[in-house]
Amino acid sequence: MEGAAAKEDVDGRREYSIIVPTYNERLNVALIVYLIFKHLPDVNFEIIIVDDGSPDGTQDIVKQLQQVYGENRVLLRARPRKLGLGTAYMHGLKHASGDFVVIMDADLSHHPKYLPSFIRKQKDTGADVVTGTRYVQNGGVHGWNLMRKLTSRGANVLAQTLLQPGASDLTGSFRLYKRDVLEDLISSCVSKGYVFQMEMIVRATRKGYHIEEVPITFVDRVFGTSKLGGSEIVEYLKGLVYLLLTT
């Protein structure tokens, strides 16, 4: 950690800002932070936890993590209540100092072991966006039953057919962006919640941004309960129609 901290700019800026939205992730947040530090030992980064008023004590755990890693490496930027995934990224971006921004889930479905591959891919290609994908060779899903796999695959095929998004995994949410590209895309998007991810990648393609992919294995959460339900599926379908008509 000392090597990475030594590379911090004199003005306190980091090269990479990792935004992790949380809601009731007390059982996961310490492990995800530990794994990020483990897999990025020589990288100049900060972790920005955007917590939406978790009642389970998530923020207390983050404050303990700040004592271990430092408040300049683990930033807690809380909000009073659940306000949506898209706005969580917007909130985190306001506090980010990095030239590159990573967005990832806190529930360990996005394993930090892939972060070096994201960074390497961006450096090698100069990509504006690097997105994790479950739907190429060496990618996949672990822990889902057959019905959920079929639903996810069907939703992705439908979106690919209608939107031609320029990426194989439209609904994935494990991504690295150039900061200015993320700012531009966020300002262009109107969707909230899970549809936000889909709109971001579609608009990136329409704007001509360079998108690269890294194969990942998505692992279903071990601790806690999934926040994806029937209402999110309805929102997905509404979002698909919206993007079909407006992009």
Sequence and secondary structure as in RCSB ss.txt:
>XXXX:A:sequence
MEGAAAKEDVDGRREYSIIVPTYNERLNVALIVYLIFKHLPDVNFEIIIVDDGSPDGTQDIVKQLQQVYGENRVL
LRARPRKLGLGTAYMHGLKHASGDFVVIMDADLSHHPKYLPSFIRKQKDTGADVVTGTRYVQNGGVHGWNLMRKL
TSRGANVLAQTLLQPGASDLTGSFRLYKRDVLEDLISSCVSKGYVFQMEMIVRATRKGYHIEEVPITFVDRVFGT
SKLGGSEIVEYLKGLVYLLLTT
>XXXX:A:secstr
 HHHHHTS TTS  SEEEEEEESS TTTHHHHHHHHHHH TT  EEEEEEEB  TTSHHHHHHHHHHHH TTTEE
E  BSS   HHHHHHHHHHT   SEEEE  SSSSS GGGHHHHHHHHHHH  SEEEEESSSTT EEES  HHHHH
HHHHHHHHHHHHH  SSS TT   EEEEHHHHHHHHHH    TTHHHHHHHHHHHHTT  EEEEE EEE  SSS 
    HHHHHHHHHHHHHHHHH 
